[in-house]
């Protein structure tokens, strides 16, 4: 219910009653991380206490890894994720998915794909896992391997908006922008308020030089997620072409501020150099 203060109070009362209640410390770690603003120091302490009390729970290490990731302690986060996998808990496929996602952010796509493959091996009827591997194949430049996974995902779940988004991005990378827009429209018909998909369609419109449509989509994406670095980049590119340098500079700077992608950050910084 996003009522974090009473949640913290109840969980603290729980550990006062039973100081060995590891699950309560784990949940405290989650609440401290998710509250706005997050208290990552208290989150970290709570996860560590949960692990001190029960070092065999894979979910506790997943929570610890997520907290360390948010603290930009990526090496330590992967140490936690590796321990999470080693423990082979009841959510092992989901644990592999978590680690795969982090590898993807760091552009270590071979490792991400290996984890995606483990997810599929463990749960071959779960469409999301085929979609994840299809996406990582696209990002790794292995487009021929991507489409069988994407279509398998749609076969298992034809209403998965994220897979329609992935297939749209596949067609975009194949140079078939019109088909990409068609698939992205299908995704947005399922959920019109997904900032990632709006950003992808905005990128497609930028490519087709439909700048007004591109800006409209990118505005919506940024309104939904003020840290969407890709959306800022392409809106900045639109503004640059439309000879609105002040707006372009602001958007490129926002890309630098919010991006975890080194390539995206470099592109924005290169654009800034041309305008300043």
DOPA-858309 format. One record per atom (N, C-alpha, C): residue in three letters; x, y, z. Coordinates in pm, whole numbers, padded with zeros to 5 digits, always signed. Atoms other than C-alpha are relative to their C-alpha. Layout:
% DOPA-858309
ALAXYZ
...
This chain:
% DOPA-858309
UNK+00081-00121+00000
UNK+00000+00000+00000
UNK+00085+00127+00000
UNK-00092-00115+00001
UNK+00309+00226-00009
UNK-00011+00085+00126
UNK+00004-00070-00129
UNK+00253+00321+00356
UNK+00123-00047+00080
UNK-00127+00051-00048
UNK+00615+00289+00456
UNK+00023+00024+00149
UNK-00025-00029-00141
UNK+00621+00455+00797
UNK-00067-00101+00093
UNK+00058+00103-00087
UNK+00367+00221+00960
UNK+00058-00138-00026
UNK-00065+00129+00028
UNK+00534-00072+00783
UNK+00128-00014+00082
UNK-00124+00003-00078
UNK+00867+00017+00943
UNK-00031-00018+00149
UNK+00036+00010-00140
UNK+00698+00059+01281
UNK-00039-00143+00037
UNK+00044+00136-00029
UNK+00531-00282+01264
UNK+00116-00099-00005
UNK-00113+00093+00011
UNK+00846-00458+01150
UNK+00099+00017+00115
UNK-00086-00022-00117
UNK+01052-00295+01424
UNK-00062-00058+00126
UNK+00068+00063-00114
UNK+00789-00407+01676
UNK+00017-00152-00005
UNK-00015+00145+00015
UNK+00818-00759+01534
UNK+00136-00047+00050
UNK-00133+00044-00042
UNK+01194-00777+01591
UNK+00025+00031+00148
UNK-00009-00019-00146
UNK+01153-00633+01942
UNK-00058-00121+00072
UNK+00062+00119-00060
UNK+00924-00925+02019
UNK+00088-00123-00020
UNK-00084+00116+00030
UNK+01153-01177+01848
UNK+00125+00048-00074
UNK-00122-00051+00063
UNK+01510-01051+01783
UNK+00064-00096-00100
UNK-00056+00099+00093
UNK+01586-01372+01590
UNK-00088-00020-00123
UNK+00098+00012+00109
UNK+01303-01315+01337
UNK+00065+00053-00128
UNK-00077-00044+00116
UNK+01516-01303+01020
UNK-00089+00057-00110
UNK+00090-00046+00105
UNK+01219-01257+00784
UNK-00040+00147+00021
UNK+00036-00139-00029
UNK+01126-00931+00959
UNK+00113+00094-00039
UNK-00114-00084+00041
UNK+01477-00793+00907
UNK+00008+00009-00153
UNK+00001+00001+00148
UNK+01459-00897+00539
UNK-00104+00098-00053
UNK+00106-00090+00046
UNK+01129-00713+00498
UNK+00033+00146+00035
UNK-00046-00136-00031
UNK+01273-00410+00677
UNK+00095+00050-00108
UNK-00094-00037+00105
UNK+01552-00410+00421
UNK-00073+00043-00126
UNK+00077-00034+00118
UNK+01295-00406+00141
UNK-00071+00135+00017
UNK+00076-00124-00023
UNK+01088-00128+00297
UNK+00093+00121-00001
UNK-00094-00113-00001
UNK+01388+00095+00366
UNK+00049+00032-00141
UNK-00049-00022+00137
UNK+01502+00046+00003
UNK-00108+00061-00088
UNK+00107-00044+00088
UNK+01161+00116-00150
UNK-00064+00132+00041
UNK+00062-00125-00045
UNK+01054+00413+00062
UNK+00061+00118-00075
UNK-00046-00119+00073
UNK+01092+00761-00084
UNK+00025+00114+00099
UNK-00119+00054+00066
UNK+01360+00869-00038
UNK+00046-00128+00069
UNK-00047+00125-00062
UNK+01524+00530+00021
UNK+00105+00028+00106
UNK-00105-00006-00101
UNK+01736+00478+00329
UNK+00086-00125-00018
UNK-00078+00116+00038
UNK+01999+00247+00183
UNK+00093-00047+00112
UNK-00086+00040-00112
UNK+02217+00251+00494
UNK-00077-00093+00094
UNK+00082+00085-00086
UNK+01936+00111+00709
UNK-00042-00128-00073
UNK+00033+00118+00080
UNK+01836-00123+00426
UNK+00114-00101+00004
UNK-00117+00088-00002
UNK+02188-00264+00409
UNK+00017-00067+00135
UNK-00015+00056-00135
UNK+02206-00310+00786
UNK-00106-00107+00026
UNK+00109+00095-00022
UNK+01870-00490+00785
UNK+00025-00130-00076
UNK-00030+00120+00077
UNK+01968-00729+00506
UNK+00115-00079+00063
UNK-00113+00070-00063
UNK+02299-00806+00675
UNK-00043-00071+00128
UNK+00049+00064-00122
UNK+02117-00879+01002
UNK-00081-00125-00034
UNK+00077+00116+00042
UNK+01876-01113+00821
UNK+00093-00115-00037
UNK-00096+00103+00042
UNK+02173-01300+00669
UNK+00078-00053+00119
UNK-00068+00045-00122
UNK+02350-01311+01005
UNK-00084-00105+00074
UNK+00090+00092-00069
UNK+02044-01488+01146
UNK-00029-00124-00083
UNK+00028+00113+00089
UNK+01985-01713+00843
UNK+00077+00019-00129
UNK-00087-00016+00116
UNK+02266-01739+00591
UNK-00029-00096-00113
UNK+00032+00099+00103
UNK+02094-02007+00382
UNK-00122+00040-00084
UNK+00119-00045+00072
UNK+01808-01799+00241
UNK+00043+00082-00122
UNK-00045-00066+00122
UNK+01872-01704-00123
UNK-00065+00136-00018
UNK+00070-00128+00016
UNK+01611-01426-00116
UNK+00069+00112+00079
UNK-00068-00102-00080
UNK+01807-01246+00156
UNK+00120+00055-00077
UNK-00116-00045+00079
UNK+02114-01235-00069
UNK-00045+00079-00123
UNK+00053-00079+00111
UNK+01901-01112-00358
UNK-00030+00143+00047
UNK+00029-00132-00055
UNK+01777-00825-00140
UNK+00128+00077+00028
UNK-00129-00065-00028
UNK+02132-00751-00026
UNK+00064+00048-00130
UNK-00058-00039+00128
UNK+02252-00749-00387
UNK-00069+00121-00059
UNK+00074-00114+00055
UNK+01976-00510-00493
UNK+00033+00129+00074
UNK-00036-00118-00079
UNK+02061-00273-00209
UNK+00140+00048-00038
UNK-00137-00037+00037
UNK+02432-00280-00293
UNK+00005+00058-00141
UNK+00006-00054+00136
UNK+02347-00221-00658
UNK-00044+00147+00003
UNK+00049-00138-00010
UNK+02150+00090-00567
UNK+00105+00092+00060
UNK-00108-00078-00060
UNK+02452+00203-00366
UNK+00121+00012-00094
UNK-00106-00002+00102
UNK+02664+00166-00685
UNK+00118-00089+00036
UNK-00104+00096-00038
UNK+02863-00113-00519
UNK-00019-00127-00086
UNK+00036+00106+00093
UNK+02836-00334-00827
UNK+00076-00130+00026
UNK-00078+00122-00026
UNK+03118-00578-00745
UNK-00055-00075+00122
UNK+00056+00063-00120
UNK+02977-00641-00398
UNK-00140-00054-00028
UNK+00134+00048+00036
UNK+02628-00673-00547
UNK+00010-00136-00067
UNK-00013+00129+00069
UNK+02745-00954-00775
UNK+00050-00109+00094
UNK-00037+00101-00100
UNK+02910-01128-00481
UNK-00124-00054+00069
UNK+00126+00042-00062
UNK+02567-01134-00318
UNK-00084-00082-00096
UNK+00079+00074+00099
UNK+02395-01246-00639
UNK+00059-00140-00024
UNK-00064+00131+00021
UNK+02650-01525-00687
UNK-00032-00095+00116
UNK+00037+00081-00116
UNK+02583-01648-00334
UNK-00147-00041-00008
UNK+00142+00029+00020
UNK+02209-01627-00408
UNK-00018-00120-00093
UNK+00010+00111+00096
UNK+02254-01861-00708
UNK+00056-00128+00062
UNK-00066+00117-00062
UNK+02486-02093-00514
UNK-00094-00073+00095
UNK+00089+00062-00099
UNK+02216-02154-00252
UNK-00116-00078-00063
UNK+00104+00075+00073
UNK+01969-02285-00517
UNK-00131-00004+00078
UNK+00125-00011-00074
UNK+01660-02158-00338
UNK-00121-00035-00085
UNK+00123+00038+00072
UNK+01297-02224-00437
UNK-00035+00095-00115
UNK+00025-00098+00107
UNK+01296-01913-00662
UNK+00123+00010-00091
UNK-00129-00004+00069
UNK+01610-02013-00852
UNK-00010+00065-00138
UNK+00014-00062+00133
UNK+01481-01916-01198
UNK-00010+00152+00013
UNK+00014-00145-00022
UNK+01377-01572-01068
UNK+00132+00060+00046
UNK-00131-00048-00044
UNK+01718-01540-00901
UNK+00095+00018-00119
UNK-00081-00014+00122
UNK+01893-01606-01233
UNK-00046+00122-00081
UNK+00053-00114+00074
UNK+01663-01347-01393
UNK+00053+00131+00059
UNK-00052-00121-00065
UNK+01773-01086-01137
UNK+00144+00026-00041
UNK-00141-00019+00034
UNK+02141-01147-01207
UNK+00016+00032-00149
UNK-00004-00028+00143
UNK+02081-01151-01583
UNK-00030+00148-00028
UNK+00038-00140+00020
UNK+01911-00811-01564
UNK+00116+00093+00033
UNK-00114-00085-00037
UNK+02212-00663-01385
UNK+00113-00012-00101
UNK-00102+00015+00103
UNK+02454-00811-01637
UNK-00037+00081-00124
UNK+00045-00075+00117
UNK+02243-00654-01912
UNK+00026+00148+00014
UNK-00025-00143-00021
UNK+02269-00308-01759
UNK+00147+00033-00023
UNK-00144-00022+00017
UNK+02648-00346-01761
UNK+00049-00040-00139
UNK-00031+00043+00137
UNK+02633-00467-02126
UNK+00086-00126-00003
UNK-00068+00130+00001
UNK+02779-00804-02028
UNK-00101-00103-00049
UNK+00113+00074+00054
UNK+02534-00971-02261
UNK+00024-00150-00009
UNK-00026+00144+00002
UNK+02708-01307-02291
UNK-00037-00063+00134
UNK+00035+00051-00133
UNK+02671-01353-01916
UNK-00151+00007+00023
UNK+00145-00013-00014
UNK+02314-01225-01926
UNK-00071-00113-00074
UNK+00062+00106+00080
UNK+02226-01473-02202
UNK+00018-00136+00066
UNK-00021+00127-00071
UNK+02381-01759-02005
UNK-00099-00015+00114
UNK+00099+00005-00109
UNK+02158-01672-01709
UNK-00142-00015-00054
UNK+00131+00016+00063
UNK+01854-01634-01937
UNK-00022-00146-00039
UNK+00012+00140+00042
UNK+01924-01983-02069
UNK-00026-00092+00119
UNK+00029+00077-00121
UNK+01928-02119-01715
UNK-00145+00018+00042
UNK+00141-00024-00030
UNK+01589-01957-01655
UNK-00089-00089-00086
UNK+00081+00079+00094
UNK+01450-02131-01965
UNK+00013-00148+00031
UNK-00021+00141-00035
UNK+01603-02464-01863
UNK-00083-00039+00122
UNK+00074+00028-00122
UNK+01439-02439-01522
UNK-00151+00011-00020
UNK+00144-00022+00021
UNK+01102-02309-01647
UNK-00026+00023-00149
UNK+00011-00013+00146
UNK+01062-02383-02021
UNK-00135+00051-00049
UNK+00132-00049+00041
UNK+00696-02276-02024
UNK-00026+00144+00042
UNK+00014-00139-00043
UNK+00759-01924-01891
UNK+00043+00094-00113
UNK-00028-00084+00116
UNK+00732-01679-02180
UNK+00094+00115+00028
UNK-00085-00114-00031
UNK+00907-01394-02000
UNK+00148-00031-00017
UNK-00142+00035+00008
UNK+01234-01585-01995
UNK+00048-00004-00145
UNK-00036-00004+00141
UNK+01232-01631-02373
UNK+00010+00145-00048
UNK-00006-00141+00036
UNK+01158-01261-02409
UNK+00129+00064+00050
UNK-00123-00058-00055
UNK+01449-01171-02181
UNK+00121-00039-00085
UNK-00116+00044+00078
UNK+01691-01383-02383
UNK-00004+00062-00139
UNK+00011-00066+00130
UNK+01554-01244-02709
UNK+00050+00144+00004
UNK-00048-00139-00016
UNK+01616-00890-02581
UNK+00151+00005+00010
UNK-00146-00002-00017
UNK+01970-00972-02474
UNK+00071-00039-00129
UNK-00058+00031+00131
UNK+02039-01131-02812
UNK+00000+00125-00090
UNK+00005-00124+00079
UNK+01925-00806-02979
UNK+00112+00093+00042
UNK-00100-00093-00051
UNK+02148-00597-02756
UNK+00142-00050-00024
UNK-00131+00059+00026
UNK+02437-00837-02823
UNK+00029-00011-00149
UNK-00020+00002+00144
UNK+02393-00798-03198
UNK-00026-00134-00065
UNK+00029+00134+00053
UNK+02273-01158-03245
UNK-00148-00006-00041
UNK+00140-00015+00039
UNK+01952-01070-03427
UNK-00061-00130-00050
UNK+00053+00126+00053
UNK+01919-01411-03596
UNK-00044-00093+00112
UNK+00038+00085-00113
UNK+01900-01579-03256
UNK-00115+00060+00080
UNK+00102-00068-00081
UNK+01661-01321-03111
UNK-00141-00038-00040
UNK+00139+00012+00043
UNK+01353-01374-03324
UNK-00065-00133+00038
UNK+00066+00123-00045
UNK+01292-01745-03242
UNK-00045+00009+00146
UNK+00038-00016-00142
UNK+01291-01660-02870
UNK-00118+00094+00015
UNK+00108-00098-00010
UNK+01066-01359-02921
UNK-00132-00063-00043
UNK+00123+00063+00048
UNK+00814-01558-03123
UNK-00047-00111+00095
UNK+00038+00100-00099
UNK+00823-01841-02867
UNK-00068+00065+00119
UNK+00062-00073-00110
UNK+00744-01588-02596
UNK-00143+00041-00034
UNK+00134-00040+00042
UNK+00446-01459-02796
UNK-00092-00121-00014
UNK+00079+00123+00008
UNK+00331-01816-02856
UNK-00052-00039+00138
UNK+00039+00037-00137
UNK+00326-01877-02480
UNK-00091+00105+00062
UNK+00082-00107-00057
UNK+00172-01538-02398
UNK-00016+00112-00103
UNK+00016-00100+00107
UNK+00036-01336-02692
UNK-00037+00140+00050
UNK+00036-00131-00055
UNK-00069-01050-02460
UNK+00109+00061+00086
UNK-00113-00054-00077
UNK+00275-00983-02315
UNK+00051+00126-00068
UNK-00040-00125+00064
UNK+00332-00616-02391
UNK+00150+00013-00014
UNK-00146-00013+00006
UNK+00703-00645-02315
UNK+00057-00077-00118
UNK-00049+00076+00115
UNK+00746-00909-02585
UNK-00033+00072-00130
UNK+00030-00082+00117
UNK+00565-00693-02841
UNK+00100+00115-00011
UNK-00102-00104-00001
UNK+00805-00417-02737
UNK+00133-00054-00050
UNK-00127+00061+00043
UNK+01102-00651-02781
UNK+00000-00027-00150
UNK+00005+00028+00143
UNK+00984-00758-03125
UNK+00006+00131-00080
UNK-00011-00130+00065
UNK+00935-00394-03217
UNK+00144+00047-00008
UNK-00140-00044-00002
UNK+01292-00322-03112
UNK+00085-00088-00091
UNK-00068+00088+00096
UNK+01409-00625-03313
UNK-00017+00056-00142
UNK+00023-00053+00134
UNK+01245-00483-03627
UNK+00070+00134-00020
UNK-00072-00128+00009
UNK+01391-00139-03550
UNK+00147-00024-00033
UNK-00141+00031+00024
UNK+01739-00290-03539
UNK+00023-00067-00135
UNK-00008+00058+00134
UNK+01666-00477-03864
UNK-00023+00105-00108
UNK+00024-00106+00096
UNK+01584-00142-04027
UNK-00142+00008-00051
UNK+00141+00000+00040
UNK+01212-00217-04063
UNK-00079+00082+00102
UNK+00053-00089-00104
UNK+01091+00087-03870
UNK-00153-00002+00000
UNK+00146+00002+00005
UNK+00731+00072-03992
UNK-00057-00122+00074
UNK+00045+00119-00074
UNK+00691-00285-03864
UNK+00028+00017+00149
UNK-00030-00026-00141
UNK+00860-00177-03541
UNK-00110+00082+00064
UNK+00105-00086-00054
UNK+00602+00098-03491
UNK-00130-00079+00016
UNK+00122+00081-00010
UNK+00321-00150-03561
UNK+00001-00087+00125
UNK-00009+00084-00119
UNK+00445-00385-03288
UNK-00004+00084+00128
UNK+00002-00087-00117
UNK+00503-00097-03046
UNK-00141+00054+00025
UNK+00140-00039-00017
UNK+00148+00022-03112
UNK-00079-00111+00068
UNK+00068+00114-00062
UNK+00030-00328-03020
UNK+00033-00004+00149
UNK-00040-00001-00142
UNK+00228-00308-02695
UNK-00073+00110+00075
UNK+00063-00114-00068
UNK+00085+00035-02610
UNK-00151-00014+00005
UNK+00143+00027-00011
UNK-00268-00090-02679
UNK-00030-00083+00125
UNK+00015+00078-00122
UNK-00211-00321-02381
UNK+00025+00088+00122
UNK-00031-00093-00109
UNK-00056-00053-02159
UNK+00054+00129-00061
UNK-00038-00127+00063
UNK-00045+00305-02286
UNK+00091+00084+00088
UNK-00080-00080-00094
UNK+00156+00422-01983
UNK+00130-00069+00038
UNK-00131+00062-00022
UNK+00478+00223-02018
UNK+00106+00092-00059
UNK-00093-00103+00047
UNK+00761+00476-02039
UNK+00105-00058-00094
UNK-00101+00059+00088
UNK+01008+00233-02200
UNK-00054-00016-00141
UNK+00058+00022+00132
UNK+00773+00145-02485
UNK-00027+00133-00070
UNK+00019-00134+00059
UNK+00678+00509-02540
UNK+00133+00057-00048
UNK-00132-00046+00042
UNK+01048+00589-02553
UNK+00047-00068-00127
UNK-00041+00072+00121
UNK+01108+00319-02812
UNK-00077+00051-00122
UNK+00076-00052+00115
UNK+00824+00446-03033
UNK+00047+00140-00035
UNK-00055-00133+00027
UNK+00957+00799-02991
UNK+00129-00005-00078
UNK-00125+00019+00074
UNK+01294+00675-03112
UNK-00028-00036-00145
UNK+00037+00037+00137
UNK+01129+00516-03415
UNK-00047+00123-00078
UNK+00048-00120+00068
UNK+00951+00842-03499
UNK+00115+00096-00030
UNK-00119-00081+00028
UNK+01284+01024-03467
UNK+00069-00050-00126
UNK-00067+00060+00116
UNK+01429+00782-03723
UNK-00075+00030-00129
UNK+00080-00032+00119
UNK+01140+00848-03964
UNK-00017+00151-00020
UNK+00000-00147+00006
UNK+01192+01224-03908
UNK-00137+00062+00030
UNK+00129-00054-00045
UNK+00845+01268-03756
UNK+00021+00057+00140
UNK-00051-00052-00126
UNK+00980+01494-03486
UNK-00109+00041+00098
UNK+00109-00038-00090
UNK+00650+01622-03348
UNK-00055-00124+00071
UNK+00047+00124-00061
UNK+00530+01264-03292
UNK+00104-00055+00097
UNK-00107+00049-00087
UNK+00867+01171-03146
UNK+00000+00075+00133
UNK-00001-00080-00123
UNK+00863+01458-02895
UNK-00122-00030+00086
UNK+00122+00030-00076
UNK+00503+01378-02797
UNK+00017-00129+00080
UNK-00022+00126-00070
UNK+00596+01020-02711
UNK+00106+00014+00109
UNK-00109-00015-00096
UNK+00917+01119-02537
UNK-00042+00085+00119
UNK+00055-00079-00112
UNK+00736+01382-02331
UNK-00079-00089+00095
UNK+00079+00091-00083
UNK+00495+01114-02209
UNK+00091-00093+00079
UNK-00093+00092-00067
UNK+00782+00877-02130
UNK+00068+00068+00118
UNK-00070-00074-00107
UNK+00963+01143-01925
UNK-00096+00039+00111
UNK+00100-00031-00103
UNK+00642+01245-01746
UNK-00023-00122+00089
UNK+00023+00123-00075
UNK+00600+00880-01642
UNK+00124-00041+00080
UNK-00125+00038-00066
UNK+00966+00830-01551
UNK+00101+00110-00027
UNK-00089-00114+00015
UNK+01174+01139-01493
UNK+00147-00035-00009
UNK-00140+00043+00011
UNK+01494+00931-01508
UNK+00024-00086-00124
UNK-00014+00077+00123
UNK+01443+00777-01853
UNK+00106+00064-00088
UNK-00114-00062+00066
UNK+01787+00855-01993
UNK-00010-00007-00152
UNK+00013+00014+00145
UNK+01714+00722-02344
UNK-00098+00103-00056
UNK+00101-00095+00047
UNK+01404+00939-02376
UNK+00057+00142-00004
UNK-00062-00132+00001
UNK+01601+01249-02279
UNK+00095+00015-00119
UNK-00095-00008+00111
UNK+01867+01167-02538
UNK-00071+00029-00131
UNK+00065-00016+00130
UNK+01628+01133-02829
UNK-00084+00128-00007
UNK+00068-00129+00003
UNK+01422+01434-02726
UNK+00101+00111-00024
UNK-00106-00097+00025
UNK+01747+01628-02713
UNK+00041+00003-00147
UNK-00035+00005+00142
UNK+01830+01509-03064
UNK-00107+00068-00086
UNK+00109-00071+00070
UNK+01488+01627-03181
UNK+00017+00150+00013
UNK-00015-00145-00023
UNK+01542+01968-03023
UNK+00121+00056-00075
UNK-00119-00046+00074
UNK+01888+01992-03180
UNK-00034+00021-00147
UNK+00037-00011+00141
UNK+01747+01928-03527
UNK-00097+00115-00022
UNK+00099-00107+00010
UNK+01463+02175-03461
UNK+00057+00135+00041
UNK-00072-00124-00032
UNK+01725+02438-03366
UNK-00052+00063+00129
UNK+00035-00046-00135
UNK+01627+02462-02999
UNK+00112-00045+00094
UNK-00119+00050-00068
UNK+01977+02432-02848
UNK-00011-00002+00152
UNK+00009-00002-00146
UNK+01889+02529-02490
UNK-00074-00124+00052
UNK+00074+00119-00040
UNK+01631+02251-02465
UNK+00082-00126-00026
UNK-00083+00115+00032
UNK+01870+02009-02633
UNK+00108-00020+00107
UNK-00106+00008-00103
UNK+02150+02089-02386
UNK-00057-00053+00130
UNK+00062+00046-00124
UNK+01915+02039-02092
UNK-00028-00150-00005
UNK+00032+00142+00011
UNK+01805+01698-02222
UNK+00125-00086-00005
UNK-00124+00078+00005
UNK+02156+01577-02302
UNK+00064-00007+00139
UNK-00054+00001-00136
UNK+02265+01679-01952
UNK-00080-00096+00088
UNK+00082+00094-00076
UNK+01972+01482-01807
UNK+00037-00144-00033
UNK-00046+00134+00037
UNK+02088+01178-02004
UNK+00125-00037+00078
UNK-00125+00025-00075
UNK+02433+01209-01846
UNK-00031-00025+00148
UNK+00031+00010-00143
UNK+02279+01251-01501
UNK-00065-00133+00037
UNK+00083+00115-00035
UNK+02050+00949-01519
UNK+00044-00133-00061
UNK-00034+00123+00071
UNK+02222+00695-01743
UNK+00100-00085+00077
UNK-00098+00097-00048
UNK+02396+00380-01617
UNK+00076-00064-00116
UNK-00057+00058+00122
UNK+02495+00299-01976
UNK+00115+00090-00048
UNK-00117-00080+00036
UNK+02847+00417-02058
UNK-00008+00050-00144
UNK+00010-00041+00140
UNK+02779+00425-02433
UNK-00101+00113-00017
UNK+00102-00105+00007
UNK+02464+00631-02387
UNK+00053+00130+00058
UNK-00059-00118-00064
UNK+02645+00869-02153
UNK+00099+00069-00093
UNK-00100-00057+00093
UNK+02930+00913-02404
UNK-00068+00072-00116
UNK+00068-00064+00112
UNK+02687+00989-02685
UNK-00058+00135+00041
UNK+00057-00126-00048
UNK+02512+01255-02477
UNK+00110+00104+00022
UNK-00111-00094-00024
UNK+02846+01410-02375
UNK+00057+00051-00132
UNK-00047-00045+00132
UNK+02958+01418-02739
UNK-00095+00103-00061
UNK+00097-00096+00051
UNK+02634+01595-02831
UNK+00014+00135+00073
UNK-00019-00124-00077
UNK+02690+01847-02551
UNK+00118+00082-00051
UNK-00120-00069+00050
UNK+03034+01930-02690
UNK-00030+00077-00129
UNK+00032-00068+00127
UNK+02879+02023-03025
UNK-00088+00124+00023
UNK+00094-00109-00024
UNK+02636+02266-02858
UNK+00054+00107+00094
UNK-00051-00096-00099
UNK+02844+02436-02588
UNK+00121+00076-00055
